[in-house]
Amino acid sequence: MLRKLFRRTPLAWLQLKKEKTRLAIALSGIAFADMLMFVQLGLSDALFDSATKPHQTLQADLVLINPQFQSLFSVKSFSRERLQQTLAYEGVKSVRPLYINTAQWRNPETHVDRAILVWGIDPVNPPFDFPEVNKNLEQLKQLDKVIFDSASRPEYGSIPDLITQKGAVETLVNEQNIQTVGLFKMGTSFAADGNIITSDSTFLKLFPNRKANQIEVGLINLNPDADVEKLRSQLQANIPNDVKVLTPQEFAQTEKDYWGNQGIGFIFGIGVVVGFIVGIVIVYQILYSDVSEHLPEYATLKAMGYSDGYLMMMLMQEALILSLLGFLPGMLLSMGLYQITFAATLLPIAMKINRAVFVLVLTIIMCSFSGVVAMRKLQNADPADVF
């Protein structure tokens, strides 16, 4: 692709290649601007992807939550009776309650406590689509048994290694003895550094002040021939307004909206804008300097009959070449930073094709805009400058 571009734009490429130091500085600046945009967009996507990972693993056609529910980090409970009431509606096949709360997990190696997200499920009818969870259901039916998220942060201890060595790990959760009997993989998020899943009975034992009839999420499964939207409307219209009926997609969107409204999304967006502006300034300085130094040559070309449009097209070709050459190292460096960030935070950050295309488009716009601004100097090229 680049070879074809160079063949089609020989003058623009020769003009850039003539000043190798300036070209290297320009490409470094564009790569830095692209890297800044990539990192900000990557962190933003990682925030929302990690925040909604639990929602995507729930097996449900409809979801009941408290109207004041904001996020898994700030859960609100409601009466389990509301979930049971939905069984009276034609088309509802089954329901599952889900308990959620934060507890203190004691690292069995360092004996340091750390907050962990606890999911209480009915082991007879599990809500998660995790093969590892289903494999350990019989053990979860026993009191004081939990399974641990292997993608949790290492501060909780080397739990996966200990389970591989010993088969089970004993520790304290909320100052109560529990036994970790298995692993699953959900991953960390901005709200939780780690997760454990246990039975509803063990959950209520870990949180003695909790009432069994108060749940955080109600999952509703419908018959295959049921009309989801019609049933959702019926439930929302007839069930008391102390609960809200959502689709799984709307439930995940609730989580996204919460984090987006916290200003985090805005901060990442500002980072992208800053990177874009930095790139414009750098490319403009390079193109402006190039035009200024070669103004007599441009004036000579105009005297020979070349139009302003031709000269401007050559300048835009320079901008396009810079955008493509600067984008590639910026993307490669960003992929390396993604790996470093994942290793440090365990957030699901990786290069995505749609993000790469988006940043490439921004880079082309960024360089093109700089070229348009630099054209003002080129329009001042007068054949009289030759003398």
Buried (B, 14 or more C-beta within 10 A) or exposed (E): EEEEBBEEBEEBBEBBEEBEEBBEBBBBBBBBBBBBBBBBBBBBBBBBBBBBBBBEBBBBBBBBBBEEBBBBBEBEBBBBEBBEBBEEBEBBEBBBBBBBBBBEBBBBEEEEBBEBBBBBBBBEBBBBEBEBBEEBBEBBBEEBBBBBBBBBBEEBBBBBEBBEEEEEBEBBBBEBEBBBBBBBBBBBBBBBBBBBBBBBBBBBBBBEEBEEEBBBBBBBBBEEEBEBEEBBEBBBEEBEEEBBBBBBEBBBBBBBBBBBEBEBBEEBBEBBEBBBEBBBBBBBBBBBBBBEEBBBBBBBBBBEEEEEEEBBBBBBBBBBBBBBBBBBBBBEBBBEBBEEBBEEBBBBBBBEEEBBEBBBEBBBBBBBBBBBBBBEBBEEBEBEBEE
